[in-house]
Amino acid sequence: CVDDAVSLFSGCVSFTEQTQADETELPKPETTGLAKGVMITHKGLVTSIAQKVDGENSNFNLTEHDVILCFLPMFHTYALNSLILPAIRLVQRTRFFPVAPPVVLAFVKSPETERYDLISVRMMMSAAATLRKELEDAARCKFPMPY
């Protein structure tokens, strides 16, 4: 039982106790001050992604058979740097491609996409804004999606 396990640790509150608590009576949590942030340069981010994906010692060797269990918050740089950007870098092995319309436009207009075999992309999903029919048609030309 999870509640029994929690009682082993000093200062922990059981899930049952938390779900039955009146939120208005909970104490304010202690903080360590203002939120902290680290400035990441574009070059540093690109280098970090290249280290994960490219070369002899890459450590992001996903295949189409892999499934990722992710508890990382997608708004955090950890998820961005460890999952999202490396997956995009492996565009030739990408099967599902969720993007916003400005990214669709960038891919359609970029001559760089001609250097890659995009046949593995099985599905592209665009959301967060309207995707014009003309842009959708142009994306279909870039990403053949034969499945």
Chimera marker file (.cmm) of the C-alpha trace (Angstrom):
<marker_set name="trace">
<marker id="1" x="0.000" y="0.000" z="0.000" r="1" g="1" b="0" radius="0.5"/>
<marker id="2" x="1.409" y="3.391" z="-0.974" r="1" g="1" b="0" radius="0.5"/>
<marker id="3" x="0.105" y="5.096" z="2.169" r="1" g="1" b="0" radius="0.5"/>
<marker id="4" x="1.947" y="2.563" z="4.353" r="1" g="1" b="0" radius="0.5"/>
<marker id="5" x="5.182" y="3.154" z="2.461" r="1" g="1" b="0" radius="0.5"/>
<marker id="6" x="4.866" y="6.922" z="2.883" r="1" g="1" b="0" radius="0.5"/>
<marker id="7" x="4.647" y="6.612" z="6.651" r="1" g="1" b="0" radius="0.5"/>
<marker id="8" x="8.205" y="5.252" z="6.614" r="1" g="1" b="0" radius="0.5"/>
<marker id="9" x="9.555" y="8.650" z="5.581" r="1" g="1" b="0" radius="0.5"/>
<marker id="10" x="9.659" y="11.560" z="7.992" r="1" g="1" b="0" radius="0.5"/>
<marker id="11" x="7.841" y="14.662" z="6.793" r="1" g="1" b="0" radius="0.5"/>
<marker id="12" x="5.867" y="12.892" z="4.042" r="1" g="1" b="0" radius="0.5"/>
<marker id="13" x="2.119" y="13.211" z="3.739" r="1" g="1" b="0" radius="0.5"/>
<marker id="14" x="0.105" y="10.244" z="2.500" r="1" g="1" b="0" radius="0.5"/>
<marker id="15" x="-1.852" y="10.479" z="-0.730" r="1" g="1" b="0" radius="0.5"/>
<marker id="16" x="-5.077" y="9.772" z="1.139" r="1" g="1" b="0" radius="0.5"/>
<marker id="17" x="-4.396" y="12.648" z="3.518" r="1" g="1" b="0" radius="0.5"/>
<marker id="18" x="-3.599" y="14.968" z="0.620" r="1" g="1" b="0" radius="0.5"/>
<marker id="19" x="-6.770" y="14.118" z="-1.289" r="1" g="1" b="0" radius="0.5"/>
<marker id="20" x="-8.915" y="14.733" z="1.791" r="1" g="1" b="0" radius="0.5"/>
<marker id="21" x="-7.259" y="18.025" z="2.768" r="1" g="1" b="0" radius="0.5"/>
<marker id="22" x="-8.935" y="21.402" z="2.441" r="1" g="1" b="0" radius="0.5"/>
<marker id="23" x="-6.732" y="23.317" z="-0.006" r="1" g="1" b="0" radius="0.5"/>
<marker id="24" x="-7.482" y="26.620" z="1.703" r="1" g="1" b="0" radius="0.5"/>
<marker id="25" x="-5.970" y="25.313" z="4.953" r="1" g="1" b="0" radius="0.5"/>
<marker id="26" x="-2.727" y="23.951" z="3.508" r="1" g="1" b="0" radius="0.5"/>
<marker id="27" x="0.454" y="25.729" z="4.580" r="1" g="1" b="0" radius="0.5"/>
<marker id="28" x="2.335" y="27.774" z="2.011" r="1" g="1" b="0" radius="0.5"/>
<marker id="29" x="5.357" y="25.848" z="0.735" r="1" g="1" b="0" radius="0.5"/>
<marker id="30" x="8.806" y="27.127" z="1.551" r="1" g="1" b="0" radius="0.5"/>
<marker id="31" x="10.787" y="28.313" z="-1.446" r="1" g="1" b="0" radius="0.5"/>
<marker id="32" x="14.426" y="29.011" z="-2.080" r="1" g="1" b="0" radius="0.5"/>
<marker id="33" x="13.753" y="32.457" z="-3.519" r="1" g="1" b="0" radius="0.5"/>
<marker id="34" x="12.979" y="33.672" z="-6.997" r="1" g="1" b="0" radius="0.5"/>
<marker id="35" x="12.765" y="31.300" z="-9.930" r="1" g="1" b="0" radius="0.5"/>
<marker id="36" x="16.137" y="30.528" z="-11.442" r="1" g="1" b="0" radius="0.5"/>
<marker id="37" x="17.090" y="30.203" z="-15.070" r="1" g="1" b="0" radius="0.5"/>
<marker id="38" x="20.142" y="29.534" z="-17.123" r="1" g="1" b="0" radius="0.5"/>
<marker id="39" x="20.802" y="31.204" z="-20.438" r="1" g="1" b="0" radius="0.5"/>
<marker id="40" x="21.477" y="28.590" z="-23.119" r="1" g="1" b="0" radius="0.5"/>
<marker id="41" x="23.138" y="29.671" z="-26.337" r="1" g="1" b="0" radius="0.5"/>
<marker id="42" x="21.960" y="28.379" z="-29.696" r="1" g="1" b="0" radius="0.5"/>
<marker id="43" x="25.433" y="26.985" z="-30.412" r="1" g="1" b="0" radius="0.5"/>
<marker id="44" x="25.482" y="25.193" z="-27.057" r="1" g="1" b="0" radius="0.5"/>
<marker id="45" x="22.070" y="23.647" z="-27.690" r="1" g="1" b="0" radius="0.5"/>
<marker id="46" x="22.978" y="22.532" z="-31.221" r="1" g="1" b="0" radius="0.5"/>
<marker id="47" x="26.256" y="21.062" z="-29.977" r="1" g="1" b="0" radius="0.5"/>
<marker id="48" x="24.488" y="19.191" z="-27.197" r="1" g="1" b="0" radius="0.5"/>
<marker id="49" x="21.990" y="17.701" z="-29.646" r="1" g="1" b="0" radius="0.5"/>
<marker id="50" x="24.760" y="16.749" z="-32.094" r="1" g="1" b="0" radius="0.5"/>
<marker id="51" x="26.594" y="14.943" z="-29.298" r="1" g="1" b="0" radius="0.5"/>
<marker id="52" x="23.483" y="12.872" z="-28.564" r="1" g="1" b="0" radius="0.5"/>
<marker id="53" x="22.666" y="11.996" z="-32.174" r="1" g="1" b="0" radius="0.5"/>
<marker id="54" x="25.747" y="12.164" z="-34.400" r="1" g="1" b="0" radius="0.5"/>
<marker id="55" x="29.084" y="10.429" z="-34.452" r="1" g="1" b="0" radius="0.5"/>
<marker id="56" x="30.533" y="7.254" z="-33.050" r="1" g="1" b="0" radius="0.5"/>
<marker id="57" x="29.447" y="7.772" z="-29.440" r="1" g="1" b="0" radius="0.5"/>
<marker id="58" x="25.878" y="8.957" z="-29.904" r="1" g="1" b="0" radius="0.5"/>
<marker id="59" x="23.528" y="7.989" z="-27.097" r="1" g="1" b="0" radius="0.5"/>
<marker id="60" x="20.187" y="8.670" z="-28.759" r="1" g="1" b="0" radius="0.5"/>
<marker id="61" x="19.842" y="5.593" z="-30.947" r="1" g="1" b="0" radius="0.5"/>
<marker id="62" x="16.096" y="5.229" z="-31.250" r="1" g="1" b="0" radius="0.5"/>
<marker id="63" x="14.562" y="2.936" z="-33.837" r="1" g="1" b="0" radius="0.5"/>
<marker id="64" x="11.032" y="2.642" z="-35.129" r="1" g="1" b="0" radius="0.5"/>
<marker id="65" x="10.498" y="-0.139" z="-32.564" r="1" g="1" b="0" radius="0.5"/>
<marker id="66" x="11.289" y="2.010" z="-29.525" r="1" g="1" b="0" radius="0.5"/>
<marker id="67" x="8.657" y="3.388" z="-27.201" r="1" g="1" b="0" radius="0.5"/>
<marker id="68" x="9.503" y="6.283" z="-24.897" r="1" g="1" b="0" radius="0.5"/>
<marker id="69" x="8.065" y="6.566" z="-21.412" r="1" g="1" b="0" radius="0.5"/>
<marker id="70" x="8.475" y="10.213" z="-20.486" r="1" g="1" b="0" radius="0.5"/>
<marker id="71" x="7.721" y="11.908" z="-17.202" r="1" g="1" b="0" radius="0.5"/>
<marker id="72" x="9.634" y="15.045" z="-18.119" r="1" g="1" b="0" radius="0.5"/>
<marker id="73" x="7.679" y="18.295" z="-18.334" r="1" g="1" b="0" radius="0.5"/>
<marker id="74" x="7.631" y="19.161" z="-22.035" r="1" g="1" b="0" radius="0.5"/>
<marker id="75" x="8.105" y="22.876" z="-21.324" r="1" g="1" b="0" radius="0.5"/>
<marker id="76" x="11.422" y="22.238" z="-19.575" r="1" g="1" b="0" radius="0.5"/>
<marker id="77" x="14.803" y="22.344" z="-21.265" r="1" g="1" b="0" radius="0.5"/>
<marker id="78" x="15.534" y="18.819" z="-20.060" r="1" g="1" b="0" radius="0.5"/>
<marker id="79" x="12.749" y="17.406" z="-22.260" r="1" g="1" b="0" radius="0.5"/>
<marker id="80" x="13.643" y="19.736" z="-25.099" r="1" g="1" b="0" radius="0.5"/>
<marker id="81" x="17.329" y="18.819" z="-24.983" r="1" g="1" b="0" radius="0.5"/>
<marker id="82" x="17.002" y="15.104" z="-24.239" r="1" g="1" b="0" radius="0.5"/>
<marker id="83" x="13.972" y="14.071" z="-26.295" r="1" g="1" b="0" radius="0.5"/>
<marker id="84" x="12.363" y="16.613" z="-28.568" r="1" g="1" b="0" radius="0.5"/>
<marker id="85" x="15.312" y="18.143" z="-30.427" r="1" g="1" b="0" radius="0.5"/>
<marker id="86" x="17.244" y="14.871" z="-30.831" r="1" g="1" b="0" radius="0.5"/>
<marker id="87" x="14.122" y="13.276" z="-32.315" r="1" g="1" b="0" radius="0.5"/>
<marker id="88" x="13.763" y="16.152" z="-34.773" r="1" g="1" b="0" radius="0.5"/>
<marker id="89" x="17.435" y="15.829" z="-35.706" r="1" g="1" b="0" radius="0.5"/>
<marker id="90" x="16.724" y="12.216" z="-36.642" r="1" g="1" b="0" radius="0.5"/>
<marker id="91" x="14.170" y="13.364" z="-39.194" r="1" g="1" b="0" radius="0.5"/>
<marker id="92" x="15.030" y="10.521" z="-41.573" r="1" g="1" b="0" radius="0.5"/>
<marker id="93" x="13.825" y="8.039" z="-38.942" r="1" g="1" b="0" radius="0.5"/>
<marker id="94" x="10.887" y="10.095" z="-37.648" r="1" g="1" b="0" radius="0.5"/>
<marker id="95" x="7.471" y="8.490" z="-38.043" r="1" g="1" b="0" radius="0.5"/>
<marker id="96" x="5.216" y="10.984" z="-36.261" r="1" g="1" b="0" radius="0.5"/>
<marker id="97" x="5.802" y="14.681" z="-36.639" r="1" g="1" b="0" radius="0.5"/>
<marker id="98" x="3.649" y="17.015" z="-34.460" r="1" g="1" b="0" radius="0.5"/>
<marker id="99" x="4.329" y="20.652" z="-35.392" r="1" g="1" b="0" radius="0.5"/>
<marker id="100" x="2.776" y="24.103" z="-35.451" r="1" g="1" b="0" radius="0.5"/>
<marker id="101" x="1.987" y="25.784" z="-38.813" r="1" g="1" b="0" radius="0.5"/>
<marker id="102" x="5.089" y="28.033" z="-38.761" r="1" g="1" b="0" radius="0.5"/>
<marker id="103" x="7.249" y="24.894" z="-38.572" r="1" g="1" b="0" radius="0.5"/>
<marker id="104" x="5.336" y="23.349" z="-41.482" r="1" g="1" b="0" radius="0.5"/>
<marker id="105" x="6.027" y="26.533" z="-43.455" r="1" g="1" b="0" radius="0.5"/>
<marker id="106" x="9.721" y="26.441" z="-42.544" r="1" g="1" b="0" radius="0.5"/>
<marker id="107" x="10.027" y="22.830" z="-43.714" r="1" g="1" b="0" radius="0.5"/>
<marker id="108" x="8.163" y="23.506" z="-46.931" r="1" g="1" b="0" radius="0.5"/>
<marker id="109" x="10.277" y="26.542" z="-47.819" r="1" g="1" b="0" radius="0.5"/>
<marker id="110" x="13.652" y="25.195" z="-46.713" r="1" g="1" b="0" radius="0.5"/>
<marker id="111" x="15.871" y="23.764" z="-49.454" r="1" g="1" b="0" radius="0.5"/>
<marker id="112" x="17.656" y="21.921" z="-46.637" r="1" g="1" b="0" radius="0.5"/>
<marker id="113" x="14.836" y="19.342" z="-46.512" r="1" g="1" b="0" radius="0.5"/>
<marker id="114" x="15.853" y="18.131" z="-49.988" r="1" g="1" b="0" radius="0.5"/>
<marker id="115" x="18.989" y="16.603" z="-48.430" r="1" g="1" b="0" radius="0.5"/>
<marker id="116" x="16.965" y="14.134" z="-46.366" r="1" g="1" b="0" radius="0.5"/>
<marker id="117" x="14.851" y="11.096" z="-47.118" r="1" g="1" b="0" radius="0.5"/>
<marker id="118" x="11.528" y="11.930" z="-45.457" r="1" g="1" b="0" radius="0.5"/>
<marker id="119" x="9.712" y="8.780" z="-46.539" r="1" g="1" b="0" radius="0.5"/>
<marker id="120" x="9.707" y="7.441" z="-42.959" r="1" g="1" b="0" radius="0.5"/>
<marker id="121" x="7.327" y="10.170" z="-41.766" r="1" g="1" b="0" radius="0.5"/>
<marker id="122" x="4.038" y="8.334" z="-41.366" r="1" g="1" b="0" radius="0.5"/>
<marker id="123" x="1.986" y="11.140" z="-39.897" r="1" g="1" b="0" radius="0.5"/>
<marker id="124" x="2.287" y="14.891" z="-39.504" r="1" g="1" b="0" radius="0.5"/>
<marker id="125" x="-0.056" y="16.712" z="-37.161" r="1" g="1" b="0" radius="0.5"/>
<marker id="126" x="-0.384" y="20.464" z="-37.115" r="1" g="1" b="0" radius="0.5"/>
<marker id="127" x="-2.144" y="22.364" z="-34.363" r="1" g="1" b="0" radius="0.5"/>
<marker id="128" x="-2.059" y="25.546" z="-32.266" r="1" g="1" b="0" radius="0.5"/>
<marker id="129" x="-3.086" y="27.694" z="-35.268" r="1" g="1" b="0" radius="0.5"/>
<marker id="130" x="-4.841" y="27.395" z="-38.605" r="1" g="1" b="0" radius="0.5"/>
<marker id="131" x="-2.993" y="25.518" z="-41.326" r="1" g="1" b="0" radius="0.5"/>
<marker id="132" x="-3.966" y="26.886" z="-44.726" r="1" g="1" b="0" radius="0.5"/>
<marker id="133" x="-4.956" y="24.359" z="-47.398" r="1" g="1" b="0" radius="0.5"/>
<marker id="134" x="-2.139" y="25.571" z="-49.691" r="1" g="1" b="0" radius="0.5"/>
<marker id="135" x="0.421" y="24.934" z="-46.974" r="1" g="1" b="0" radius="0.5"/>
<marker id="136" x="-1.052" y="21.499" z="-46.248" r="1" g="1" b="0" radius="0.5"/>
<marker id="137" x="-0.777" y="20.618" z="-49.955" r="1" g="1" b="0" radius="0.5"/>
<marker id="138" x="2.839" y="21.832" z="-50.076" r="1" g="1" b="0" radius="0.5"/>
<marker id="139" x="3.654" y="19.732" z="-46.985" r="1" g="1" b="0" radius="0.5"/>
<marker id="140" x="2.123" y="16.669" z="-48.639" r="1" g="1" b="0" radius="0.5"/>
<marker id="141" x="4.555" y="17.162" z="-51.542" r="1" g="1" b="0" radius="0.5"/>
<marker id="142" x="7.568" y="17.346" z="-49.169" r="1" g="1" b="0" radius="0.5"/>
<marker id="143" x="6.440" y="14.449" z="-46.989" r="1" g="1" b="0" radius="0.5"/>
<marker id="144" x="5.122" y="11.668" z="-49.229" r="1" g="1" b="0" radius="0.5"/>
<marker id="145" x="3.755" y="9.591" z="-46.277" r="1" g="1" b="0" radius="0.5"/>
<marker id="146" x="3.062" y="6.410" z="-48.271" r="1" g="1" b="0" radius="0.5"/>
<marker id="147" x="1.458" y="4.489" z="-45.391" r="1" g="1" b="0" radius="0.5"/>
<link id1="1" id2="2" r="1" g="1" b="0" radius="0.2"/>
<link id1="2" id2="3" r="1" g="1" b="0" radius="0.2"/>
<link id1="3" id2="4" r="1" g="1" b="0" radius="0.2"/>
<link id1="4" id2="5" r="1" g="1" b="0" radius="0.2"/>
<link id1="5" id2="6" r="1" g="1" b="0" radius="0.2"/>
<link id1="6" id2="7" r="1" g="1" b="0" radius="0.2"/>
<link id1="7" id2="8" r="1" g="1" b="0" radius="0.2"/>
<link id1="8" id2="9" r="1" g="1" b="0" radius="0.2"/>
<link id1="9" id2="10" r="1" g="1" b="0" radius="0.2"/>
<link id1="10" id2="11" r="1" g="1" b="0" radius="0.2"/>
<link id1="11" id2="12" r="1" g="1" b="0" radius="0.2"/>
<link id1="12" id2="13" r="1" g="1" b="0" radius="0.2"/>
<link id1="13" id2="14" r="1" g="1" b="0" radius="0.2"/>
<link id1="14" id2="15" r="1" g="1" b="0" radius="0.2"/>
<link id1="15" id2="16" r="1" g="1" b="0" radius="0.2"/>
<link id1="16" id2="17" r="1" g="1" b="0" radius="0.2"/>
<link id1="17" id2="18" r="1" g="1" b="0" radius="0.2"/>
<link id1="18" id2="19" r="1" g="1" b="0" radius="0.2"/>
<link id1="19" id2="20" r="1" g="1" b="0" radius="0.2"/>
<link id1="20" id2="21" r="1" g="1" b="0" radius="0.2"/>
<link id1="21" id2="22" r="1" g="1" b="0" radius="0.2"/>
<link id1="22" id2="23" r="1" g="1" b="0" radius="0.2"/>
<link id1="23" id2="24" r="1" g="1" b="0" radius="0.2"/>
<link id1="24" id2="25" r="1" g="1" b="0" radius="0.2"/>
<link id1="25" id2="26" r="1" g="1" b="0" radius="0.2"/>
<link id1="26" id2="27" r="1" g="1" b="0" radius="0.2"/>
<link id1="27" id2="28" r="1" g="1" b="0" radius="0.2"/>
<link id1="28" id2="29" r="1" g="1" b="0" radius="0.2"/>
<link id1="29" id2="30" r="1" g="1" b="0" radius="0.2"/>
<link id1="30" id2="31" r="1" g="1" b="0" radius="0.2"/>
<link id1="31" id2="32" r="1" g="1" b="0" radius="0.2"/>
<link id1="32" id2="33" r="1" g="1" b="0" radius="0.2"/>
<link id1="33" id2="34" r="1" g="1" b="0" radius="0.2"/>
<link id1="34" id2="35" r="1" g="1" b="0" radius="0.2"/>
<link id1="35" id2="36" r="1" g="1" b="0" radius="0.2"/>
<link id1="36" id2="37" r="1" g="1" b="0" radius="0.2"/>
<link id1="37" id2="38" r="1" g="1" b="0" radius="0.2"/>
<link id1="38" id2="39" r="1" g="1" b="0" radius="0.2"/>
<link id1="39" id2="40" r="1" g="1" b="0" radius="0.2"/>
<link id1="40" id2="41" r="1" g="1" b="0" radius="0.2"/>
<link id1="41" id2="42" r="1" g="1" b="0" radius="0.2"/>
<link id1="42" id2="43" r="1" g="1" b="0" radius="0.2"/>
<link id1="43" id2="44" r="1" g="1" b="0" radius="0.2"/>
<link id1="44" id2="45" r="1" g="1" b="0" radius="0.2"/>
<link id1="45" id2="46" r="1" g="1" b="0" radius="0.2"/>
<link id1="46" id2="47" r="1" g="1" b="0" radius="0.2"/>
<link id1="47" id2="48" r="1" g="1" b="0" radius="0.2"/>
<link id1="48" id2="49" r="1" g="1" b="0" radius="0.2"/>
<link id1="49" id2="50" r="1" g="1" b="0" radius="0.2"/>
<link id1="50" id2="51" r="1" g="1" b="0" radius="0.2"/>
<link id1="51" id2="52" r="1" g="1" b="0" radius="0.2"/>
<link id1="52" id2="53" r="1" g="1" b="0" radius="0.2"/>
<link id1="53" id2="54" r="1" g="1" b="0" radius="0.2"/>
<link id1="54" id2="55" r="1" g="1" b="0" radius="0.2"/>
<link id1="55" id2="56" r="1" g="1" b="0" radius="0.2"/>
<link id1="56" id2="57" r="1" g="1" b="0" radius="0.2"/>
<link id1="57" id2="58" r="1" g="1" b="0" radius="0.2"/>
<link id1="58" id2="59" r="1" g="1" b="0" radius="0.2"/>
<link id1="59" id2="60" r="1" g="1" b="0" radius="0.2"/>
<link id1="60" id2="61" r="1" g="1" b="0" radius="0.2"/>
<link id1="61" id2="62" r="1" g="1" b="0" radius="0.2"/>
<link id1="62" id2="63" r="1" g="1" b="0" radius="0.2"/>
<link id1="63" id2="64" r="1" g="1" b="0" radius="0.2"/>
<link id1="64" id2="65" r="1" g="1" b="0" radius="0.2"/>
<link id1="65" id2="66" r="1" g="1" b="0" radius="0.2"/>
<link id1="66" id2="67" r="1" g="1" b="0" radius="0.2"/>
<link id1="67" id2="68" r="1" g="1" b="0" radius="0.2"/>
<link id1="68" id2="69" r="1" g="1" b="0" radius="0.2"/>
<link id1="69" id2="70" r="1" g="1" b="0" radius="0.2"/>
<link id1="70" id2="71" r="1" g="1" b="0" radius="0.2"/>
<link id1="71" id2="72" r="1" g="1" b="0" radius="0.2"/>
<link id1="72" id2="73" r="1" g="1" b="0" radius="0.2"/>
<link id1="73" id2="74" r="1" g="1" b="0" radius="0.2"/>
<link id1="74" id2="75" r="1" g="1" b="0" radius="0.2"/>
<link id1="75" id2="76" r="1" g="1" b="0" radius="0.2"/>
<link id1="76" id2="77" r="1" g="1" b="0" radius="0.2"/>
<link id1="77" id2="78" r="1" g="1" b="0" radius="0.2"/>
<link id1="78" id2="79" r="1" g="1" b="0" radius="0.2"/>
<link id1="79" id2="80" r="1" g="1" b="0" radius="0.2"/>
<link id1="80" id2="81" r="1" g="1" b="0" radius="0.2"/>
<link id1="81" id2="82" r="1" g="1" b="0" radius="0.2"/>
<link id1="82" id2="83" r="1" g="1" b="0" radius="0.2"/>
<link id1="83" id2="84" r="1" g="1" b="0" radius="0.2"/>
<link id1="84" id2="85" r="1" g="1" b="0" radius="0.2"/>
<link id1="85" id2="86" r="1" g="1" b="0" radius="0.2"/>
<link id1="86" id2="87" r="1" g="1" b="0" radius="0.2"/>
<link id1="87" id2="88" r="1" g="1" b="0" radius="0.2"/>
<link id1="88" id2="89" r="1" g="1" b="0" radius="0.2"/>
<link id1="89" id2="90" r="1" g="1" b="0" radius="0.2"/>
<link id1="90" id2="91" r="1" g="1" b="0" radius="0.2"/>
<link id1="91" id2="92" r="1" g="1" b="0" radius="0.2"/>
<link id1="92" id2="93" r="1" g="1" b="0" radius="0.2"/>
<link id1="93" id2="94" r="1" g="1" b="0" radius="0.2"/>
<link id1="94" id2="95" r="1" g="1" b="0" radius="0.2"/>
<link id1="95" id2="96" r="1" g="1" b="0" radius="0.2"/>
<link id1="96" id2="97" r="1" g="1" b="0" radius="0.2"/>
<link id1="97" id2="98" r="1" g="1" b="0" radius="0.2"/>
<link id1="98" id2="99" r="1" g="1" b="0" radius="0.2"/>
<link id1="99" id2="100" r="1" g="1" b="0" radius="0.2"/>
<link id1="100" id2="101" r="1" g="1" b="0" radius="0.2"/>
<link id1="101" id2="102" r="1" g="1" b="0" radius="0.2"/>
<link id1="102" id2="103" r="1" g="1" b="0" radius="0.2"/>
<link id1="103" id2="104" r="1" g="1" b="0" radius="0.2"/>
<link id1="104" id2="105" r="1" g="1" b="0" radius="0.2"/>
<link id1="105" id2="106" r="1" g="1" b="0" radius="0.2"/>
<link id1="106" id2="107" r="1" g="1" b="0" radius="0.2"/>
<link id1="107" id2="108" r="1" g="1" b="0" radius="0.2"/>
<link id1="108" id2="109" r="1" g="1" b="0" radius="0.2"/>
<link id1="109" id2="110" r="1" g="1" b="0" radius="0.2"/>
<link id1="110" id2="111" r="1" g="1" b="0" radius="0.2"/>
<link id1="111" id2="112" r="1" g="1" b="0" radius="0.2"/>
<link id1="112" id2="113" r="1" g="1" b="0" radius="0.2"/>
<link id1="113" id2="114" r="1" g="1" b="0" radius="0.2"/>
<link id1="114" id2="115" r="1" g="1" b="0" radius="0.2"/>
<link id1="115" id2="116" r="1" g="1" b="0" radius="0.2"/>
<link id1="116" id2="117" r="1" g="1" b="0" radius="0.2"/>
<link id1="117" id2="118" r="1" g="1" b="0" radius="0.2"/>
<link id1="118" id2="119" r="1" g="1" b="0" radius="0.2"/>
<link id1="119" id2="120" r="1" g="1" b="0" radius="0.2"/>
<link id1="120" id2="121" r="1" g="1" b="0" radius="0.2"/>
<link id1="121" id2="122" r="1" g="1" b="0" radius="0.2"/>
<link id1="122" id2="123" r="1" g="1" b="0" radius="0.2"/>
<link id1="123" id2="124" r="1" g="1" b="0" radius="0.2"/>
<link id1="124" id2="125" r="1" g="1" b="0" radius="0.2"/>
<link id1="125" id2="126" r="1" g="1" b="0" radius="0.2"/>
<link id1="126" id2="127" r="1" g="1" b="0" radius="0.2"/>
<link id1="127" id2="128" r="1" g="1" b="0" radius="0.2"/>
<link id1="128" id2="129" r="1" g="1" b="0" radius="0.2"/>
<link id1="129" id2="130" r="1" g="1" b="0" radius="0.2"/>
<link id1="130" id2="131" r="1" g="1" b="0" radius="0.2"/>
<link id1="131" id2="132" r="1" g="1" b="0" radius="0.2"/>
<link id1="132" id2="133" r="1" g="1" b="0" radius="0.2"/>
<link id1="133" id2="134" r="1" g="1" b="0" radius="0.2"/>
<link id1="134" id2="135" r="1" g="1" b="0" radius="0.2"/>
<link id1="135" id2="136" r="1" g="1" b="0" radius="0.2"/>
<link id1="136" id2="137" r="1" g="1" b="0" radius="0.2"/>
<link id1="137" id2="138" r="1" g="1" b="0" radius="0.2"/>
<link id1="138" id2="139" r="1" g="1" b="0" radius="0.2"/>
<link id1="139" id2="140" r="1" g="1" b="0" radius="0.2"/>
<link id1="140" id2="141" r="1" g="1" b="0" radius="0.2"/>
<link id1="141" id2="142" r="1" g="1" b="0" radius="0.2"/>
<link id1="142" id2="143" r="1" g="1" b="0" radius="0.2"/>
<link id1="143" id2="144" r="1" g="1" b="0" radius="0.2"/>
<link id1="144" id2="145" r="1" g="1" b="0" radius="0.2"/>
<link id1="145" id2="146" r="1" g="1" b="0" radius="0.2"/>
<link id1="146" id2="147" r="1" g="1" b="0" radius="0.2"/>
</marker_set>
